[in-house]
Amino acid sequence: MNAKVELYGWEVSPYTAKVDAYFHFKGIPFNKIYPNAYTLARKIQPAVGKMIMPVVYINGKKPIQDSTIIIDHFEQQNPTRAAIPASPKQRIAAQLIELYSDEWLPMAALHYRWNYPENYNFIIGEFGSNALPYFPKFIQNKVAKTFAGKMSGYLPILGITSNTEQALEQHVEALLSLLNTHFAQHRYLLGDQPCLADFSLYGPLYAHLHRDPAPKDLVAKHRNVLTWIERVQGNTSTENNTLPDNDQIPDTLIPILSHMTQSHMPLLQQTIDAIQQWAKEKHTGDKVPQRLGDATLSIEGKQETRYNLSYGYWMLQRIQETYQTVSEENKPPVDEFITQLNGFSLLKEPLHNHVMLKNCRLYLS
């Protein structure tokens, strides 16, 4: 008997889009539920620690939060047609794209959503109709504006100011151009079969950069990227291809990965340093602060101060665990791959502290 799977999340949520695409690839039957404000406050928050999405309920009583944890759970339960590559280079590449898509690209997504006035009425409408679906429009809008104020308030916290906005857009345009070149030759990121990398990147590209009204045609002008979005959005459960043999990485993916690491790794190095310093007098089970002081964000030569957020450390730790499982005999090609990517050599440096994720928070473990 199949379990009853319910996915709670909104269409504007990139992490919900990520899980949605994954479920379709795996052929996992599920019901998609758009949680209203009452459900978020009275069901989701008590169960997982905060009002957040996506959350998956299994048979109505086993909530799972965090898109990465959700995918891990269903991969263990449904190992057929694995979404997470088994071979080390391909697995590291997929996890790296997930890290960037979940932790770095949201800066761009928030910038475009909240710094382009043309998006405001659209987003207010989306927030209002989801949060209060049976209320009059004027009440929906009033409540939605409170949500909007909170979300747009994250911009300076993340280092997105007038000093970095143009550089951030240059970074995104370069990313889309590299992706467009890649998808002219390959159906998906790692080849001709979708995997974790595709679902992760699809989340912010679809739910924010493509779906929001402005800038008009930001994604659509890159025809191959748009075709890939439509492909991932479709019925990928019928895809019967495989990833490249012998742990090969497509040549056109290397510049994309390097573009990601060049901007993201310096920020993560500051997180590593901050956690190492903070943990000196801490113990197993201690809660890791969500913010560990400030960090310097560098984008295309521009710099800005932002919060040094700890969550990315946990995701990097997962990639390093993949690296550490590689035998010494098989490490040379993996090391060669890592050194091709700007700044990614930090992966080879052991992390001094281990953390675990529980109810939306990190703890020393």
C-alpha distance (Angstrom), angle and dihedral (degrees) to the residues before:
residue distance angle dihedral
M1 . . .
N2 3.81 . .
A3 3.79 118.5 .
K4 3.79 118.1 -113.7
V5 3.80 106.1 -112.3
E6 3.81 121.2 -165.2
L7 3.81 121.8 -173.8
Y8 3.81 113.3 -158.0
G9 3.79 113.3 -160.0
W10 3.79 147.1 102.0
E11 3.79 129.6 -106.0
V12 3.82 89.9 -117.2
S13 3.83 91.2 59.4
P14 3.84 113.8 98.1
Y15 3.80 93.2 -160.8
T16 3.80 90.6 52.4
A17 3.81 89.1 51.2
K18 3.81 88.8 51.4
V19 3.81 93.3 54.6
D20 3.81 92.4 40.9
A21 3.82 90.8 56.1
Y22 3.81 91.1 46.1
F23 3.81 92.7 52.2
H24 3.79 90.9 50.8
F25 3.81 91.3 50.7
K26 3.80 92.3 50.4
G27 3.79 92.5 44.9
I28 3.82 90.7 -124.6
P29 3.82 110.8 161.7
F30 3.81 110.8 -130.0
N31 3.77 143.1 159.1
K32 3.79 116.6 -126.8
I33 3.79 112.6 -142.6
Y34 3.80 123.6 -169.4
P35 3.82 101.9 -146.4
N36 3.79 116.7 -139.9
A37 3.80 123.7 -146.6
Y38 3.81 92.5 -90.1
T39 3.81 92.6 52.1
L40 3.79 91.7 47.7
A41 3.82 92.8 49.8
R42 3.81 100.9 37.6
K43 3.79 103.6 31.0
I44 3.80 110.9 20.6
Q45 3.81 101.4 38.0
P46 3.84 96.8 49.7
A47 3.80 90.7 45.9
V48 3.81 101.7 47.9
G49 3.81 106.3 15.5
K50 3.80 103.9 -100.5
M51 3.80 144.5 28.6
I52 3.78 98.1 -85.7
M53 3.79 142.4 134.4
P54 2.91 147.5 -96.8
V55 3.78 103.7 36.9
V56 3.79 121.7 164.6
Y57 3.79 123.0 -153.3
I58 3.79 119.4 -160.6
N59 3.80 113.8 -155.6
G60 3.79 87.7 -15.8
K61 3.79 96.5 -73.6
K62 3.79 112.9 65.2
P63 3.82 110.2 70.5
I64 3.80 118.2 -166.3
Q65 3.80 120.4 -169.9
D66 3.81 132.2 -169.0
S67 3.78 119.2 53.4
T68 3.81 92.6 -120.1
I69 3.81 92.9 52.5
I70 3.81 91.0 45.3
I71 3.80 92.0 54.2
D72 3.81 92.0 45.1
H73 3.81 90.4 53.0
F74 3.78 95.5 50.8
E75 3.81 92.7 43.0
Q76 3.80 88.6 58.2
Q77 3.79 91.4 47.2
N78 3.82 94.8 42.4
P79 3.84 108.7 31.4
T80 3.81 94.3 164.4
R81 3.83 112.6 108.0
A82 3.79 93.1 9.2
A83 3.80 116.0 -139.4
I84 3.81 92.5 -160.7
P85 3.82 111.4 68.1
A86 3.79 115.8 -119.5
S87 3.82 99.8 -150.1
P88 3.82 116.2 82.1
K89 3.82 104.8 -119.9
Q90 3.78 93.4 44.3
R91 3.79 91.9 44.6
I92 3.81 92.2 49.2
A93 3.81 90.5 48.0
A94 3.81 91.6 50.9
Q95 3.80 92.9 46.7
L96 3.80 91.2 46.9
I97 3.80 91.0 53.7
E98 3.80 89.1 48.1
L99 3.81 90.7 51.6
Y100 3.81 92.6 49.7
S101 3.81 93.7 43.4
D102 3.80 93.7 48.3
E103 3.80 99.9 39.1
W104 3.82 112.0 21.2
L105 3.78 107.1 28.1
P106 3.84 93.6 56.0
M107 3.80 86.7 73.7
A108 3.79 88.6 64.0
A109 3.79 92.3 41.4
L110 3.81 92.1 53.8
H111 3.80 91.9 44.8
Y112 3.77 94.6 54.5
R113 3.81 93.3 41.6
W114 3.80 97.6 49.5
N115 3.80 105.3 26.3
Y116 3.80 94.9 54.0
P117 3.85 108.0 74.6
E118 3.81 90.9 -156.9
N119 3.81 88.4 72.4
Y120 3.80 97.0 54.0
N121 3.80 101.8 85.3
F122 3.81 91.2 41.8
I123 3.81 93.3 53.0
I124 3.81 93.8 42.4
G125 3.79 87.5 53.4
E126 3.81 92.1 49.0
F127 3.80 94.1 47.4
G128 3.80 93.6 44.3
S129 3.80 97.8 47.2
N130 3.81 91.4 47.8
A131 3.81 98.0 43.2
L132 3.82 97.2 42.1
P133 3.82 106.9 16.4
Y134 3.82 96.6 166.1
F135 3.79 98.6 42.9
P136 3.81 128.5 96.8
K137 3.78 115.8 -87.7
F138 3.81 94.7 -110.8
I139 3.82 91.3 56.4
Q140 3.81 91.2 45.6
N141 3.80 89.7 52.9
K142 3.80 94.0 47.8
V143 3.80 93.1 52.7
A144 3.81 92.6 40.7
K145 3.80 90.9 55.5
T146 3.80 88.5 59.4
F147 3.83 89.6 54.2
A148 3.80 89.7 45.7
G149 3.79 93.2 51.9
K150 3.78 90.5 53.0
M151 3.80 94.1 48.3
S152 3.81 95.9 45.7
G153 3.80 88.4 48.1
Y154 3.80 88.6 68.8
L155 3.82 92.0 69.5
P156 3.84 99.6 82.8
I157 3.81 90.1 36.7
L158 3.81 87.8 59.9
G159 3.80 93.3 44.8
I160 3.79 97.3 -103.5
T161 3.80 104.9 142.1
S162 3.79 137.0 136.1
N163 3.80 85.8 -81.6
T164 3.81 94.7 61.1
E165 3.82 105.5 25.8
Q166 3.80 96.3 91.4
A167 3.81 92.3 44.6
L168 3.79 90.0 50.2
E169 3.79 91.2 52.9
Q170 3.81 90.0 48.9
H171 3.80 88.6 53.1
V172 3.81 92.0 51.0
E173 3.81 93.9 46.4
A174 3.80 89.7 51.1
L175 3.81 90.5 48.8
L176 3.80 92.7 50.7
S177 3.80 91.3 47.7
L178 3.81 91.6 51.9
L179 3.79 90.6 47.0
N180 3.79 91.2 49.5
T181 3.81 90.3 54.8
H182 3.80 91.0 47.7
F183 3.80 95.3 48.9
A184 3.79 90.7 51.5
Q185 3.82 85.4 71.4
H186 3.81 105.1 26.4
R187 3.79 134.0 43.8
Y188 3.80 93.0 -143.5
L189 3.79 139.3 15.7
L190 3.80 98.6 -91.0
G191 3.78 96.2 31.3
D192 3.79 132.9 -74.4
Q193 3.81 99.5 -21.2
P194 3.84 125.5 69.5
C195 3.78 118.3 -122.0
L196 3.82 142.9 161.8
A197 3.81 90.3 -61.9
D198 3.81 92.3 60.5
F199 3.79 96.3 46.4
S200 3.81 91.3 47.8
L201 3.80 96.9 49.9
Y202 3.79 92.1 39.7
G203 3.82 90.1 61.4
P204 3.82 99.8 68.9
L205 3.80 95.8 27.1
Y206 3.80 92.2 55.4
A207 3.82 104.0 31.6
H208 3.81 96.0 43.0
L209 3.79 118.3 10.4
H210 3.80 97.6 38.1
R211 3.80 104.4 28.1
D212 3.82 98.6 45.2
P213 3.84 111.7 85.3
A214 3.81 97.3 -123.5
P215 2.93 139.9 96.5
K216 3.78 84.9 30.1
D217 3.80 113.2 -126.6
L218 3.82 93.0 -0.7
V219 3.80 89.0 146.7
A220 3.81 101.2 15.4
K221 3.81 93.6 64.9
H222 3.82 86.1 65.9
R223 3.77 94.4 70.5
N224 3.79 97.5 -170.7
V225 3.81 91.6 51.0
L226 3.79 90.7 50.9
T227 3.81 90.7 50.2
W228 3.81 89.6 51.2
I229 3.83 91.1 51.1
E230 3.80 90.1 51.5
R231 3.80 90.0 47.0
V232 3.82 94.1 51.2
Q233 3.79 89.1 45.4
G234 3.78 91.5 54.8
N235 3.78 133.5 72.1
T236 3.81 99.9 -57.7
S237 3.81 90.9 163.6
T238 3.81 86.9 88.3
E239 3.82 93.2 58.3
N240 3.80 107.1 116.1
N241 3.79 101.0 176.6
T242 3.79 127.1 109.0
L243 3.78 136.7 -134.4
P244 3.83 116.8 -95.8
D245 3.80 116.4 -71.5
N246 3.80 124.2 -107.1
D247 3.82 94.0 26.4
Q248 3.79 91.6 -72.1
I249 3.80 121.4 172.7
P250 3.83 117.3 -148.9
D251 3.81 110.7 -107.4
T252 3.80 90.8 -129.6
L253 3.81 91.1 57.3
I254 3.82 94.6 61.1
P255 3.85 95.3 72.9
I256 3.81 89.3 48.0
L257 3.79 92.9 52.0
S258 3.79 91.6 44.7
H259 3.81 90.5 51.0
M260 3.80 88.4 53.9
T261 3.79 96.9 47.0
Q262 3.80 94.8 44.6
S263 3.80 91.1 64.6
H264 3.79 101.4 29.0
M265 3.81 106.0 42.3
P266 3.84 97.2 63.5
L267 3.80 88.3 55.8
L268 3.80 91.9 48.4
Q269 3.80 91.5 48.8
Q270 3.80 88.2 59.5
T271 3.81 89.4 51.2
I272 3.80 90.9 50.7
D273 3.80 91.1 50.7
A274 3.81 92.6 47.1
I275 3.81 94.3 50.1
Q276 3.79 91.4 46.9
Q277 3.81 90.2 52.7
W278 3.81 94.4 43.9
A279 3.82 93.8 47.7
K280 3.81 96.0 55.5
E281 3.80 93.0 95.2
K282 3.81 98.2 25.7
H283 3.79 132.3 98.6
T284 3.79 140.1 -140.5
G285 3.79 109.5 -72.4
D286 3.80 95.7 27.5
K287 3.80 113.8 136.7
V288 3.81 114.2 -112.6
P289 3.82 111.9 -132.4
Q290 3.78 113.5 -113.4
R291 3.80 87.6 -134.2
L292 3.79 122.4 43.3
G293 3.78 101.2 -173.5
D294 3.79 120.1 -78.9
A295 3.79 134.8 -40.3
T296 3.78 135.9 -163.9
L297 3.79 114.9 -110.5
S298 3.81 114.2 -153.1
I299 3.81 119.8 -167.0
E300 3.79 122.9 170.4
G301 3.80 91.8 -29.5
K302 3.81 96.1 -44.2
Q303 3.80 121.6 111.4
E304 3.78 134.7 -158.8
T305 3.80 137.4 167.0
R306 3.80 116.8 -111.2
Y307 3.78 140.5 160.4
N308 3.79 115.1 -71.6
L309 3.81 99.5 -129.8
S310 3.78 120.6 -162.1
Y311 3.82 104.1 -151.3
G312 3.82 95.3 85.0
Y313 3.81 88.7 62.7
W314 3.80 90.4 67.7
M315 3.80 91.9 51.3
L316 3.82 92.2 47.7
Q317 3.81 88.6 48.9
R318 3.81 88.6 58.7
I319 3.81 91.1 54.3
Q320 3.78 91.4 48.2
E321 3.80 89.7 51.6
T322 3.80 87.6 57.0
Y323 3.80 90.1 50.6
Q324 3.81 92.9 48.3
T325 3.81 92.2 55.3
V326 3.81 90.7 62.2
S327 3.80 112.0 103.0
E328 3.80 119.0 -121.8
E329 3.80 88.4 -113.9
N330 3.80 91.9 58.1
K331 3.80 98.4 38.4
P332 3.84 101.4 88.6
P333 3.84 96.0 74.8
V334 3.81 90.5 42.5
D335 3.81 91.2 50.3
E336 3.79 90.3 47.9
F337 3.81 89.4 52.8
I338 3.81 92.1 49.0
T339 3.81 93.6 50.1
Q340 3.81 90.0 55.1
L341 3.80 89.4 66.9
N342 3.80 119.6 79.1
G343 3.79 111.1 -109.0
F344 3.79 95.7 -9.6
S345 3.80 94.9 116.6
L346 3.80 86.9 92.5
L347 3.81 85.2 80.4
K348 3.80 89.1 74.0
E349 3.82 92.5 57.3
P350 3.83 110.3 89.9
L351 3.80 115.6 -119.0
H352 3.79 110.9 -121.1
N353 3.78 95.2 -148.8
H354 3.80 130.9 48.3
V355 3.80 121.6 -149.0
M356 3.79 135.8 -171.4
L357 3.80 130.5 -154.1
K358 3.81 118.8 -127.2
N359 3.81 127.8 162.6
C360 3.79 93.8 -14.2
R361 3.82 94.0 -51.2
L362 3.80 135.6 96.6
Y363 3.81 123.2 -125.5
L364 3.80 131.9 -174.1
S365 3.78 109.2 -105.1
